[in-house]
Amino acid sequence: MATPYRLPSNYMRQQGNSGRHFVGRHDEREKLKILIKDEDTQIIQIYGLPYVGKTSLVKTVCEELKDEINPERLHIKHIHISNNSSWSDISNMYNTFTNCSTITNTKWKICIFDDFQNIQESFLPGFKNLCDNDFPLHRYLKIILILSGGEPFQFDGIRFGKCKVSPLSIRDAQLLFGRCSDIETDDENKEQIHNIIRYACGLPGLLIYFAEKISQFRHNFSFNDICKMICDETKLNDWLDECTINRRNIKQEMDKYFSQLSHEQQDAIKVLSYFPGRFGIEEAVEMTGSSSQPASKTHVLMPLVEQGLISSDLELQNFQVQELIRAITKQQIVNVHSNDLVKLKYTNIIGKSLMKAQDIYDKGLIYEALGIMNNNWENISFLMKKGIEAPSDGRTYGVYYEITLKASNILMLCHPRDSRQFFQACLQNSLLFGNEEEQAFMNKAYGVSLTDLP
């Protein structure tokens, strides 16, 4: 059942750490105040990523407004909407608040619907009727919808204001992390703290969670060791599995958020999540299929940047999927090639094959065993080392293709079973980056690896 509550005049003071957990947001605070004070705006939508601090922003602004006017003239109701909330519960709590006869001398009545993305679609007509009927009767009524989503809800015939809440800047994220962990940034720990902020995607909720975890473990582990545990890709998944904030698992909340994206955006974030490194605009456009449809670059790639799912430089020329998003998205991918494009796995295959082939070469058997002339070994070994050191981004494909072209027999001899997975990954990769000739060659290499298995 949805649980309402009133915010008393000393709400923030009673919360203890709540003020400590809120930093920055000057522009968003001012924008929200302007919307609340605007007589023509009665619905305000606050939207953004899960755990980005939407509710904290609204509570902070309400408290600041109380400091500006007589607290008794500002009346607030907070209604949380869950997947199990019924329309009768929601409407009854709303009507009880708006029709309360004891509320007099009111400047503003603010009704906050939190997690509005959970409202059932069948409830939306009833919600619209509620607004149509009540707004003429309650001149100072304001409705604030807080929702996790990349775009606000669209209501026909109702004017609404909107305020997007973005992830914190690095500076504000450092300040928040320092407050919650009691760790001051210095030259020794600056890099580790920056990595934690990067892995938390600038989301205050996750930053606070990590800060609290670090405080728990600092008695038994060094700060450096804890940071390594958090910022390791494999361990990050374990953290996220158990990461429950406000009784909600972050993976489940992010899954809900992803489901609201368009199919093109969902496909794009999955493709881009294959690569942990940075990629240029040309690669990003090619990978997201924007090259054939120039307009889709605006509709697919840029919204992902604006929502904070992908980071970019100021010139919008280089991109990188946020670590948190990659970790969650990679677990959603079920396509065969997704799990086969983890670069570390193929670095290992290439590396082990190179060591075994080097041993064969050192024994003078390179020509007999692999059919490679001695004077070609230097070039091939250099190429395989290049594959190990290749950047983890779209440029990896070119190196992998060259290895498949010139050293496929080494991989099949030295690492037969795993080489099949490598060639399968290269084949699927060629569908993203290669031309028809390269795709045909990769298909042949993969087919040969299947027939040559012991």
PyMOL commands that set and color helices and strands:
alter all, ss='L'
color gray80, all
select helices_A, chain A and resi 11-14+19-21+26-37+54-68+71-73+87-98+116-118+121-134+170-181+190-199+204-217+223-230+233-242+250-260+263-272+281-287+296-306+323-332+343-362+366-370+374-389+396-414+416-433+436-451
alter helices_A, ss='H'
color red, helices_A
select strands_A, chain A and resi 4-6+43-48+74-80+108-114+141-148+160-164+244-245+248-249+279-280+310-312+318-321
alter strands_A, ss='S'
color yellow, strands_A
deselect
rebuild
show_as cartoon
